[in-house]
């Protein structure tokens, strides 16, 4: 992990100013990445809608063929369209492969090339990378007409594991508290941030019961200390429950009596809750992320190599582009 940043503000001045008199935010704390705003949520919603808008019609179009037993498919009226070398099946394989290659290339270039660091936030590029690298494999699945065998099956199942590990990796990554530069915060920095945010919320008029409701706590088990780090499965379950409970806690905060600036308090509360959850899942999620590359990258290389062999064989046999009838 990179060394902590020089002392700066944990809560940005624009959202941490007291209601009575202007003042700086709590000093001496690293600046963290702000939680996603309305624009980010709209962006991810648009990606989800676009994914379904492409995948659902294509699946519905060839569903009858995909559900036909393999032995009867040559007699199906749409066999010339949806078989792997058919007019549609061939295009689906080409487009899916290009989406995977483009998704990997554009994210790696954006991450490594310093000249592009100012071109949008990296997490938005990561989301688009995941969009391309999940829709692309789905199109390739349709390209196979749900029939996978031989050497290609190794690439296919490698692709499935790569996609699954990528989705899990992103879920873990966004829930580990980070600085604006993207480096993970240490436990002491998270705890300092929690204290500063709690003080700022109390100063803005948020009552103590509402503050307690915002904190994410780990229900103790028999023989287990309350501050023990949860196991991986329990950490995932805790994160999912905290997402739902957090929305309810923020709604109650907006209607709490005595809050001087509801909008500012809600933004501080969102950061406070994210840090509270991050403190509990830091150890198990950090361990997952450290070993994530041991699964994701090697399988991605295996998938790419077998895919290149598959494409090379298809080109050699004259199946690179199925001509229109």
VOPA-640862 format. One record per residue (C-alpha): residue number from 1; chain; x, y, z. Coordinates in steps of 0.5 Angstrom, whole numbers. Layout:
N
{nr: NUM&kette: A&c1: X&c2: Y&c3: Z};
...
// end
This chain:
325
{nr: 1&kette: A&c1: 0&c2: 0&c3: 0};
{nr: 2&kette: A&c1: 2&c2: 7&c3: -2};
{nr: 3&kette: A&c1: 4&c2: 11&c3: 4};
{nr: 4&kette: A&c1: -1&c2: 16&c3: 7};
{nr: 5&kette: A&c1: -2&c2: 22&c3: 4};
{nr: 6&kette: A&c1: 0&c2: 29&c3: 7};
{nr: 7&kette: A&c1: -5&c2: 31&c3: 12};
{nr: 8&kette: A&c1: -11&c2: 34&c3: 9};
{nr: 9&kette: A&c1: -19&c2: 34&c3: 10};
{nr: 10&kette: A&c1: -23&c2: 28&c3: 10};
{nr: 11&kette: A&c1: -29&c2: 31&c3: 9};
{nr: 12&kette: A&c1: -29&c2: 36&c3: 3};
{nr: 13&kette: A&c1: -30&c2: 44&c3: 5};
{nr: 14&kette: A&c1: -36&c2: 44&c3: 1};
{nr: 15&kette: A&c1: -40&c2: 39&c3: 5};
{nr: 16&kette: A&c1: -37&c2: 40&c3: 12};
{nr: 17&kette: A&c1: -38&c2: 47&c3: 14};
{nr: 18&kette: A&c1: -42&c2: 48&c3: 20};
{nr: 19&kette: A&c1: -49&c2: 52&c3: 19};
{nr: 20&kette: A&c1: -47&c2: 57&c3: 25};
{nr: 21&kette: A&c1: -41&c2: 60&c3: 22};
{nr: 22&kette: A&c1: -36&c2: 58&c3: 16};
{nr: 23&kette: A&c1: -30&c2: 53&c3: 19};
{nr: 24&kette: A&c1: -26&c2: 48&c3: 16};
{nr: 25&kette: A&c1: -27&c2: 41&c3: 16};
{nr: 26&kette: A&c1: -24&c2: 36&c3: 21};
{nr: 27&kette: A&c1: -16&c2: 37&c3: 20};
{nr: 28&kette: A&c1: -11&c2: 32&c3: 19};
{nr: 29&kette: A&c1: -14&c2: 26&c3: 16};
{nr: 30&kette: A&c1: -13&c2: 23&c3: 9};
{nr: 31&kette: A&c1: -18&c2: 25&c3: 3};
{nr: 32&kette: A&c1: -23&c2: 20&c3: 1};
{nr: 33&kette: A&c1: -26&c2: 18&c3: -5};
{nr: 34&kette: A&c1: -34&c2: 21&c3: -5};
{nr: 35&kette: A&c1: -39&c2: 16&c3: -5};
{nr: 36&kette: A&c1: -43&c2: 15&c3: -12};
{nr: 37&kette: A&c1: -48&c2: 21&c3: -13};
{nr: 38&kette: A&c1: -54&c2: 22&c3: -18};
{nr: 39&kette: A&c1: -50&c2: 22&c3: -24};
{nr: 40&kette: A&c1: -46&c2: 16&c3: -23};
{nr: 41&kette: A&c1: -53&c2: 12&c3: -21};
{nr: 42&kette: A&c1: -56&c2: 14&c3: -27};
{nr: 43&kette: A&c1: -50&c2: 12&c3: -31};
{nr: 44&kette: A&c1: -50&c2: 5&c3: -28};
{nr: 45&kette: A&c1: -57&c2: 5&c3: -29};
{nr: 46&kette: A&c1: -56&c2: 6&c3: -37};
{nr: 47&kette: A&c1: -51&c2: 1&c3: -37};
{nr: 48&kette: A&c1: -56&c2: -4&c3: -34};
{nr: 49&kette: A&c1: -62&c2: -2&c3: -39};
{nr: 50&kette: A&c1: -57&c2: -2&c3: -45};
{nr: 51&kette: A&c1: -55&c2: -9&c3: -43};
{nr: 52&kette: A&c1: -62&c2: -12&c3: -42};
{nr: 53&kette: A&c1: -64&c2: -8&c3: -49};
{nr: 54&kette: A&c1: -59&c2: -12&c3: -53};
{nr: 55&kette: A&c1: -59&c2: -19&c3: -49};
{nr: 56&kette: A&c1: -66&c2: -20&c3: -48};
{nr: 57&kette: A&c1: -69&c2: -19&c3: -56};
{nr: 58&kette: A&c1: -63&c2: -23&c3: -58};
{nr: 59&kette: A&c1: -65&c2: -29&c3: -53};
{nr: 60&kette: A&c1: -72&c2: -28&c3: -55};
{nr: 61&kette: A&c1: -71&c2: -28&c3: -62};
{nr: 62&kette: A&c1: -67&c2: -35&c3: -62};
{nr: 63&kette: A&c1: -70&c2: -38&c3: -56};
{nr: 64&kette: A&c1: -74&c2: -43&c3: -60};
{nr: 65&kette: A&c1: -68&c2: -46&c3: -64};
{nr: 66&kette: A&c1: -64&c2: -46&c3: -57};
{nr: 67&kette: A&c1: -69&c2: -50&c3: -54};
{nr: 68&kette: A&c1: -69&c2: -55&c3: -60};
{nr: 69&kette: A&c1: -65&c2: -62&c3: -58};
{nr: 70&kette: A&c1: -59&c2: -62&c3: -62};
{nr: 71&kette: A&c1: -61&c2: -68&c3: -66};
{nr: 72&kette: A&c1: -67&c2: -64&c3: -69};
{nr: 73&kette: A&c1: -63&c2: -57&c3: -70};
{nr: 74&kette: A&c1: -61&c2: -59&c3: -77};
{nr: 75&kette: A&c1: -68&c2: -59&c3: -79};
{nr: 76&kette: A&c1: -70&c2: -53&c3: -76};
{nr: 77&kette: A&c1: -73&c2: -47&c3: -80};
{nr: 78&kette: A&c1: -68&c2: -42&c3: -77};
{nr: 79&kette: A&c1: -62&c2: -47&c3: -77};
{nr: 80&kette: A&c1: -58&c2: -43&c3: -82};
{nr: 81&kette: A&c1: -59&c2: -37&c3: -78};
{nr: 82&kette: A&c1: -57&c2: -39&c3: -71};
{nr: 83&kette: A&c1: -52&c2: -45&c3: -71};
{nr: 84&kette: A&c1: -45&c2: -42&c3: -70};
{nr: 85&kette: A&c1: -43&c2: -42&c3: -77};
{nr: 86&kette: A&c1: -50&c2: -39&c3: -79};
{nr: 87&kette: A&c1: -51&c2: -32&c3: -81};
{nr: 88&kette: A&c1: -53&c2: -29&c3: -74};
{nr: 89&kette: A&c1: -49&c2: -34&c3: -70};
{nr: 90&kette: A&c1: -43&c2: -32&c3: -74};
{nr: 91&kette: A&c1: -44&c2: -25&c3: -72};
{nr: 92&kette: A&c1: -45&c2: -26&c3: -65};
{nr: 93&kette: A&c1: -39&c2: -29&c3: -64};
{nr: 94&kette: A&c1: -35&c2: -24&c3: -68};
{nr: 95&kette: A&c1: -38&c2: -18&c3: -64};
{nr: 96&kette: A&c1: -38&c2: -22&c3: -57};
{nr: 97&kette: A&c1: -30&c2: -23&c3: -59};
{nr: 98&kette: A&c1: -29&c2: -15&c3: -61};
{nr: 99&kette: A&c1: -33&c2: -13&c3: -54};
{nr: 100&kette: A&c1: -28&c2: -17&c3: -50};
{nr: 101&kette: A&c1: -22&c2: -15&c3: -53};
{nr: 102&kette: A&c1: -24&c2: -8&c3: -53};
{nr: 103&kette: A&c1: -26&c2: -8&c3: -46};
{nr: 104&kette: A&c1: -20&c2: -11&c3: -44};
{nr: 105&kette: A&c1: -16&c2: -6&c3: -48};
{nr: 106&kette: A&c1: -19&c2: 0&c3: -47};
{nr: 107&kette: A&c1: -19&c2: -1&c3: -39};
{nr: 108&kette: A&c1: -12&c2: -3&c3: -39};
{nr: 109&kette: A&c1: -10&c2: 3&c3: -43};
{nr: 110&kette: A&c1: -14&c2: 8&c3: -39};
{nr: 111&kette: A&c1: -11&c2: 5&c3: -33};
{nr: 112&kette: A&c1: -4&c2: 5&c3: -35};
{nr: 113&kette: A&c1: -3&c2: 11&c3: -40};
{nr: 114&kette: A&c1: -2&c2: 17&c3: -35};
{nr: 115&kette: A&c1: -5&c2: 22&c3: -41};
{nr: 116&kette: A&c1: -12&c2: 19&c3: -40};
{nr: 117&kette: A&c1: -12&c2: 20&c3: -32};
{nr: 118&kette: A&c1: -16&c2: 26&c3: -33};
{nr: 119&kette: A&c1: -21&c2: 23&c3: -38};
{nr: 120&kette: A&c1: -27&c2: 21&c3: -33};
{nr: 121&kette: A&c1: -26&c2: 17&c3: -27};
{nr: 122&kette: A&c1: -23&c2: 10&c3: -27};
{nr: 123&kette: A&c1: -29&c2: 7&c3: -23};
{nr: 124&kette: A&c1: -33&c2: 9&c3: -29};
{nr: 125&kette: A&c1: -28&c2: 6&c3: -34};
{nr: 126&kette: A&c1: -28&c2: 0&c3: -30};
{nr: 127&kette: A&c1: -36&c2: -1&c3: -30};
{nr: 128&kette: A&c1: -36&c2: 0&c3: -38};
{nr: 129&kette: A&c1: -30&c2: -5&c3: -38};
{nr: 130&kette: A&c1: -35&c2: -10&c3: -34};
{nr: 131&kette: A&c1: -41&c2: -8&c3: -38};
{nr: 132&kette: A&c1: -37&c2: -10&c3: -45};
{nr: 133&kette: A&c1: -34&c2: -16&c3: -42};
{nr: 134&kette: A&c1: -40&c2: -19&c3: -39};
{nr: 135&kette: A&c1: -45&c2: -17&c3: -45};
{nr: 136&kette: A&c1: -39&c2: -20&c3: -50};
{nr: 137&kette: A&c1: -39&c2: -27&c3: -47};
{nr: 138&kette: A&c1: -46&c2: -27&c3: -47};
{nr: 139&kette: A&c1: -46&c2: -26&c3: -54};
{nr: 140&kette: A&c1: -41&c2: -31&c3: -55};
{nr: 141&kette: A&c1: -46&c2: -36&c3: -51};
{nr: 142&kette: A&c1: -51&c2: -35&c3: -56};
{nr: 143&kette: A&c1: -46&c2: -36&c3: -62};
{nr: 144&kette: A&c1: -45&c2: -43&c3: -59};
{nr: 145&kette: A&c1: -52&c2: -44&c3: -59};
{nr: 146&kette: A&c1: -52&c2: -46&c3: -52};
{nr: 147&kette: A&c1: -47&c2: -52&c3: -55};
{nr: 148&kette: A&c1: -40&c2: -52&c3: -52};
{nr: 149&kette: A&c1: -35&c2: -58&c3: -53};
{nr: 150&kette: A&c1: -28&c2: -60&c3: -54};
{nr: 151&kette: A&c1: -23&c2: -55&c3: -53};
{nr: 152&kette: A&c1: -27&c2: -49&c3: -54};
{nr: 153&kette: A&c1: -31&c2: -51&c3: -47};
{nr: 154&kette: A&c1: -24&c2: -50&c3: -44};
{nr: 155&kette: A&c1: -24&c2: -43&c3: -46};
{nr: 156&kette: A&c1: -32&c2: -42&c3: -45};
{nr: 157&kette: A&c1: -31&c2: -44&c3: -38};
{nr: 158&kette: A&c1: -25&c2: -40&c3: -37};
{nr: 159&kette: A&c1: -29&c2: -34&c3: -39};
{nr: 160&kette: A&c1: -35&c2: -36&c3: -34};
{nr: 161&kette: A&c1: -30&c2: -36&c3: -29};
{nr: 162&kette: A&c1: -26&c2: -30&c3: -31};
{nr: 163&kette: A&c1: -33&c2: -26&c3: -32};
{nr: 164&kette: A&c1: -35&c2: -28&c3: -25};
{nr: 165&kette: A&c1: -29&c2: -26&c3: -21};
{nr: 166&kette: A&c1: -29&c2: -20&c3: -25};
{nr: 167&kette: A&c1: -36&c2: -18&c3: -22};
{nr: 168&kette: A&c1: -34&c2: -20&c3: -15};
{nr: 169&kette: A&c1: -28&c2: -17&c3: -16};
{nr: 170&kette: A&c1: -31&c2: -10&c3: -17};
{nr: 171&kette: A&c1: -36&c2: -11&c3: -12};
{nr: 172&kette: A&c1: -30&c2: -12&c3: -7};
{nr: 173&kette: A&c1: -26&c2: -6&c3: -9};
{nr: 174&kette: A&c1: -32&c2: -1&c3: -9};
{nr: 175&kette: A&c1: -33&c2: -3&c3: -2};
{nr: 176&kette: A&c1: -26&c2: -2&c3: 1};
{nr: 177&kette: A&c1: -25&c2: 5&c3: 3};
{nr: 178&kette: A&c1: -20&c2: 9&c3: -1};
{nr: 179&kette: A&c1: -17&c2: 15&c3: -2};
{nr: 180&kette: A&c1: -18&c2: 20&c3: -8};
{nr: 181&kette: A&c1: -11&c2: 17&c3: -11};
{nr: 182&kette: A&c1: -14&c2: 10&c3: -11};
{nr: 183&kette: A&c1: -10&c2: 7&c3: -5};
{nr: 184&kette: A&c1: -13&c2: 3&c3: 0};
{nr: 185&kette: A&c1: -14&c2: 6&c3: 7};
{nr: 186&kette: A&c1: -11&c2: 3&c3: 13};
{nr: 187&kette: A&c1: -15&c2: 1&c3: 19};
{nr: 188&kette: A&c1: -13&c2: 7&c3: 23};
{nr: 189&kette: A&c1: -15&c2: 12&c3: 18};
{nr: 190&kette: A&c1: -22&c2: 9&c3: 17};
{nr: 191&kette: A&c1: -23&c2: 10&c3: 25};
{nr: 192&kette: A&c1: -20&c2: 17&c3: 25};
{nr: 193&kette: A&c1: -25&c2: 18&c3: 19};
{nr: 194&kette: A&c1: -31&c2: 15&c3: 23};
{nr: 195&kette: A&c1: -30&c2: 20&c3: 29};
{nr: 196&kette: A&c1: -29&c2: 26&c3: 25};
{nr: 197&kette: A&c1: -35&c2: 25&c3: 21};
{nr: 198&kette: A&c1: -39&c2: 23&c3: 27};
{nr: 199&kette: A&c1: -37&c2: 29&c3: 30};
{nr: 200&kette: A&c1: -39&c2: 33&c3: 24};
{nr: 201&kette: A&c1: -46&c2: 30&c3: 24};
{nr: 202&kette: A&c1: -47&c2: 31&c3: 31};
{nr: 203&kette: A&c1: -45&c2: 39&c3: 30};
{nr: 204&kette: A&c1: -50&c2: 39&c3: 25};
{nr: 205&kette: A&c1: -56&c2: 37&c3: 29};
{nr: 206&kette: A&c1: -56&c2: 30&c3: 28};
{nr: 207&kette: A&c1: -59&c2: 26&c3: 34};
{nr: 208&kette: A&c1: -55&c2: 21&c3: 38};
{nr: 209&kette: A&c1: -60&c2: 15&c3: 36};
{nr: 210&kette: A&c1: -60&c2: 17&c3: 29};
{nr: 211&kette: A&c1: -52&c2: 17&c3: 29};
{nr: 212&kette: A&c1: -52&c2: 10&c3: 32};
{nr: 213&kette: A&c1: -57&c2: 7&c3: 27};
{nr: 214&kette: A&c1: -52&c2: 10&c3: 21};
{nr: 215&kette: A&c1: -46&c2: 5&c3: 24};
{nr: 216&kette: A&c1: -46&c2: -2&c3: 21};
{nr: 217&kette: A&c1: -44&c2: -7&c3: 27};
{nr: 218&kette: A&c1: -43&c2: -14&c3: 27};
{nr: 219&kette: A&c1: -48&c2: -18&c3: 31};
{nr: 220&kette: A&c1: -43&c2: -22&c3: 36};
{nr: 221&kette: A&c1: -43&c2: -29&c3: 36};
{nr: 222&kette: A&c1: -42&c2: -34&c3: 42};
{nr: 223&kette: A&c1: -34&c2: -34&c3: 44};
{nr: 224&kette: A&c1: -33&c2: -28&c3: 39};
{nr: 225&kette: A&c1: -31&c2: -21&c3: 41};
{nr: 226&kette: A&c1: -35&c2: -16&c3: 38};
{nr: 227&kette: A&c1: -29&c2: -13&c3: 34};
{nr: 228&kette: A&c1: -27&c2: -19&c3: 31};
{nr: 229&kette: A&c1: -26&c2: -19&c3: 23};
{nr: 230&kette: A&c1: -32&c2: -23&c3: 20};
{nr: 231&kette: A&c1: -30&c2: -29&c3: 15};
{nr: 232&kette: A&c1: -31&c2: -28&c3: 8};
{nr: 233&kette: A&c1: -38&c2: -31&c3: 7};
{nr: 234&kette: A&c1: -41&c2: -27&c3: 13};
{nr: 235&kette: A&c1: -37&c2: -21&c3: 10};
{nr: 236&kette: A&c1: -41&c2: -21&c3: 4};
{nr: 237&kette: A&c1: -48&c2: -22&c3: 8};
{nr: 238&kette: A&c1: -46&c2: -16&c3: 12};
{nr: 239&kette: A&c1: -45&c2: -12&c3: 6};
{nr: 240&kette: A&c1: -51&c2: -14&c3: 3};
{nr: 241&kette: A&c1: -55&c2: -13&c3: 9};
{nr: 242&kette: A&c1: -52&c2: -6&c3: 10};
{nr: 243&kette: A&c1: -54&c2: -4&c3: 3};
{nr: 244&kette: A&c1: -61&c2: -5&c3: 4};
{nr: 245&kette: A&c1: -61&c2: -2&c3: 12};
{nr: 246&kette: A&c1: -57&c2: 4&c3: 10};
{nr: 247&kette: A&c1: -62&c2: 7&c3: 5};
{nr: 248&kette: A&c1: -67&c2: 6&c3: 11};
{nr: 249&kette: A&c1: -63&c2: 10&c3: 16};
{nr: 250&kette: A&c1: -61&c2: 15&c3: 11};
{nr: 251&kette: A&c1: -69&c2: 16&c3: 10};
{nr: 252&kette: A&c1: -70&c2: 17&c3: 17};
{nr: 253&kette: A&c1: -64&c2: 22&c3: 18};
{nr: 254&kette: A&c1: -68&c2: 26&c3: 13};
{nr: 255&kette: A&c1: -74&c2: 27&c3: 17};
{nr: 256&kette: A&c1: -70&c2: 27&c3: 24};
{nr: 257&kette: A&c1: -72&c2: 33&c3: 28};
{nr: 258&kette: A&c1: -66&c2: 38&c3: 29};
{nr: 259&kette: A&c1: -62&c2: 37&c3: 23};
{nr: 260&kette: A&c1: -60&c2: 44&c3: 21};
{nr: 261&kette: A&c1: -58&c2: 42&c3: 14};
{nr: 262&kette: A&c1: -61&c2: 36&c3: 11};
{nr: 263&kette: A&c1: -57&c2: 35&c3: 5};
{nr: 264&kette: A&c1: -51&c2: 36&c3: 8};
{nr: 265&kette: A&c1: -52&c2: 31&c3: 13};
{nr: 266&kette: A&c1: -54&c2: 26&c3: 8};
{nr: 267&kette: A&c1: -48&c2: 26&c3: 5};
{nr: 268&kette: A&c1: -44&c2: 26&c3: 11};
{nr: 269&kette: A&c1: -48&c2: 20&c3: 13};
{nr: 270&kette: A&c1: -47&c2: 16&c3: 7};
{nr: 271&kette: A&c1: -39&c2: 17&c3: 8};
{nr: 272&kette: A&c1: -40&c2: 15&c3: 15};
{nr: 273&kette: A&c1: -44&c2: 9&c3: 14};
{nr: 274&kette: A&c1: -39&c2: 7&c3: 8};
{nr: 275&kette: A&c1: -33&c2: 8&c3: 13};
{nr: 276&kette: A&c1: -37&c2: 4&c3: 18};
{nr: 277&kette: A&c1: -38&c2: -2&c3: 13};
{nr: 278&kette: A&c1: -31&c2: -1&c3: 11};
{nr: 279&kette: A&c1: -28&c2: -2&c3: 17};
{nr: 280&kette: A&c1: -31&c2: -9&c3: 18};
{nr: 281&kette: A&c1: -30&c2: -12&c3: 11};
{nr: 282&kette: A&c1: -23&c2: -9&c3: 11};
{nr: 283&kette: A&c1: -19&c2: -15&c3: 13};
{nr: 284&kette: A&c1: -23&c2: -21&c3: 9};
{nr: 285&kette: A&c1: -25&c2: -16&c3: 3};
{nr: 286&kette: A&c1: -17&c2: -14&c3: 3};
{nr: 287&kette: A&c1: -15&c2: -21&c3: 3};
{nr: 288&kette: A&c1: -20&c2: -23&c3: -3};
{nr: 289&kette: A&c1: -17&c2: -17&c3: -7};
{nr: 290&kette: A&c1: -10&c2: -19&c3: -6};
{nr: 291&kette: A&c1: -11&c2: -26&c3: -9};
{nr: 292&kette: A&c1: -16&c2: -24&c3: -14};
{nr: 293&kette: A&c1: -11&c2: -23&c3: -19};
{nr: 294&kette: A&c1: -9&c2: -30&c3: -18};
{nr: 295&kette: A&c1: -15&c2: -33&c3: -21};
{nr: 296&kette: A&c1: -17&c2: -27&c3: -26};
{nr: 297&kette: A&c1: -11&c2: -26&c3: -30};
{nr: 298&kette: A&c1: -9&c2: -33&c3: -31};
{nr: 299&kette: A&c1: -15&c2: -35&c3: -33};
{nr: 300&kette: A&c1: -16&c2: -29&c3: -38};
{nr: 301&kette: A&c1: -10&c2: -31&c3: -41};
{nr: 302&kette: A&c1: -12&c2: -38&c3: -42};
{nr: 303&kette: A&c1: -19&c2: -36&c3: -45};
{nr: 304&kette: A&c1: -15&c2: -31&c3: -50};
{nr: 305&kette: A&c1: -10&c2: -36&c3: -52};
{nr: 306&kette: A&c1: -16&c2: -41&c3: -54};
{nr: 307&kette: A&c1: -20&c2: -36&c3: -57};
{nr: 308&kette: A&c1: -14&c2: -34&c3: -61};
{nr: 309&kette: A&c1: -14&c2: -42&c3: -63};
{nr: 310&kette: A&c1: -21&c2: -42&c3: -64};
{nr: 311&kette: A&c1: -21&c2: -36&c3: -69};
{nr: 312&kette: A&c1: -15&c2: -38&c3: -73};
{nr: 313&kette: A&c1: -18&c2: -45&c3: -74};
{nr: 314&kette: A&c1: -25&c2: -42&c3: -76};
{nr: 315&kette: A&c1: -21&c2: -37&c3: -81};
{nr: 316&kette: A&c1: -17&c2: -43&c3: -84};
{nr: 317&kette: A&c1: -24&c2: -47&c3: -85};
{nr: 318&kette: A&c1: -27&c2: -41&c3: -89};
{nr: 319&kette: A&c1: -32&c2: -39&c3: -83};
{nr: 320&kette: A&c1: -29&c2: -32&c3: -81};
{nr: 321&kette: A&c1: -35&c2: -29&c3: -84};
{nr: 322&kette: A&c1: -41&c2: -32&c3: -86};
{nr: 323&kette: A&c1: -44&c2: -29&c3: -93};
{nr: 324&kette: A&c1: -51&c2: -27&c3: -93};
{nr: 325&kette: A&c1: -56&c2: -31&c3: -97};
// end
